[in-house]
Amino acid sequence: MSRTAERSDPQAPGHPEVTGLRPTVVGTYLSLRCGWCEHHFESYQPTIAGIAVGQHVCPECSGRCVVSPEDFETALVRYLPGQGLDDMAALSEEATWVAETWHRPEPLARSMTYRGVSLGPPTERELLACITLGLMAALKSQKDRP
């Protein structure tokens, strides 16, 4: 038996609550609480133009939890305060550039190579969340200065 939450009604049974975000280069890991059984789980969601939209199956009850663009934007505001969608897109673009290029300058590129294979690119996705949080902290400290 398949259960699907209605996206338009956040109070509908089965509607998931986004309880955390962990952005990567091409998507976002969402921490979700199932609207059917209250089970907490993490699920990867590819993004379209920086917006996570999709459905996730609860590993506990197999209920389908649909995350709408509004759910994602609400989570951005809640977990990344002070950032509107446009600001977040610009921050994400800058963080992606840093993640994709930090390992390229010499001699770092040379030291990050093992047997002819660069070890920098595989770390890009994992570092994106840290870089994004670092850029956000830097922006916040700039705004807090008198």
N, C-alpha and C positions, 0 to 999 in steps of 0.2 A: 504494500500500500504506500503510495507516494503522497507526501504532504508538501504543499508549497505555500509560503507566506505571501500575502498581497503586499507589493512594494508601496502602494499609495497610503496604506494605513499602518503606521508604526506600532499601533496598539493591537493589530491583528495577531491571533495565535500563530506562532511560528516565525514571526518577524525577528530577525537576529539583531542583537546589539553589538556594535563594533566596540570592543573594549581595549583595543590597542592597534598601533600601526608600526610596521618596520619596512620602510621603503627600500627598494633595490633599483638597479638601473632600468629594468623594463617591467617592473610590477611592484606589488606591495604585499607583504605578509600581513594578513588581518588576524587579529585575535578576536574571536567571536564568542558570543554566548548564544546558544541555540534558543530560539523562541518557542520551541516545542518542549524540550526536556531540561533546559537551563545548563546543559553541558558546555564547558569552556573548551575551545579548540582553536588551533591556528591553521589557516588555509592560505595558500598562495593565490593571488589574483593578478593576472596581467592587467596592465592599464591601457586605456585608449585615450590619447592626448592628455596623459597625466591623471586620468580619472579611473578608479577601480569600479567596474560594473560587472556583476555576474552572480552566479549562484554557487552555493557551497553545500555539500552534503555532510550533515552531522555524523561523525563516526559512532556516536552512541545510539541514536534512534533512527538514523537514515532520513531524517526530515530534511527537506531542501530549504535552505535559507538564502533568500535573494537580497543582495546588497545593491541598493539603488545609488545613483549619483548623489542624491540628497543625503543618504546615509554616510557616504564617503566624505562629503564636504562637512557634514556635522562632526564627524570624527576628526577631520583635520583641524577644525576650529577648537575642539575639545582637547586634543592631544598635542597640537602644535599651535598654542595660543598666539594671537596677534598676527596670524598669517591668513590673508584671504586667498582665494583660489589662484588669482593672478600672481600674488607675491610668492605663493608656494611653487607655482610653475617656474618662475624665474629662479628661485632658490634651488629647485630640483635640477634645472638646466645647468646652473653653476656647479652644483655638487657632482653632477654627472661628468662634466668636463674635468673636474679635479680627479675623480675616480678613474677616468679613462686615460689621463696623461701623467699622473704623478710618477710613474715608474719609467718613463721614456727618456729623460735627460741622462747623458753620460756623466759620471761613471756609474750612476745608480742602475741604469739599464744593463750594464756589463755585470754588475754584482748580483743582479736579479736573474741572471741567466745560468741555467744548469744544463750542461751537455747540449747546448744549442737551443734550449727551450726557455723562453721568457716566462718567469713565474709571476710577473706583474698582472697580466690580464685576468688570470683566474681569481685574483683577489678583488677585482673591481666591484662585483656585486656585493660582496660582504662588507667592503669598506664604505659603500655609499651611505648607509644609515649613519655611521659614525661621522662621516664628512658632513652630511646634512645637519646633524645635531650640533656639530662644531660651528658650522656657518650660522646656524640659528642663535647659538650662544654668543657668537661674535657680534651679530646684529643687535641682539638684546643689550649687550654691554655698551654698544655705541649709542643706543637710544637712551640708556640709563644715565649716561654721562651728562653733567650740567653744561 
